[in-house]
């Protein structure tokens, strides 16, 4: 259940259209902090983000630009044309080479590409059960064996009822039970631009396997 009076994070995708998400970028949505989330900076620092990188639901592109600034070939996709245009503008302003596409995260197979690392900062948690399964299946089409997903999502430890549905650790494990191995899930924190304490999150490292 989402509270429209609190724009911290969007509600379930089933209740929101592409236009709704696009309209979020008329102003500055609370999840757009103008820099990468600290947890993804830490992942980059430790070398966990490597190879060809895809950010699924990249917003205005901070994590794509982070990867590209580390010398990686990085692509960001988002359903919001407005967010993608902003991301392209940032790349030009910063002199960073990165690719941004308006794309459906449920149709990654149509990219006809493979990526060593897929980043997800706040996308998984907006999907209802059906779209969640379709999203995981979509990821499987672009991540080969040996590739990895680095996923940060809203946690069930977050109190209150605003924002997207809470995600339990068991739900993450169940979602990636086939063709993946959940390497770790740890408590983390989303930073926001309208709440100093941010929001509680899970950070999952998920490897792609065969069979």
Protein Blocks (a to p, Z undefined) as FASTA:
>chain_A
ZZfklckbacdfklpcfklmmmmmmmccfklnoiacfklmmmmmnopagcjdddehklno
lmmmmmmmnopacddddfblklmmmmmmmmmmnopacddddddfklmmmnopacfbdcde
hklmmpcfklmmmmmmmmmmmmcghiacddddddfklgcjehjddddfklmmmmmmgopa
cfbdcddddddfkbfnlpadddddddddeZZ
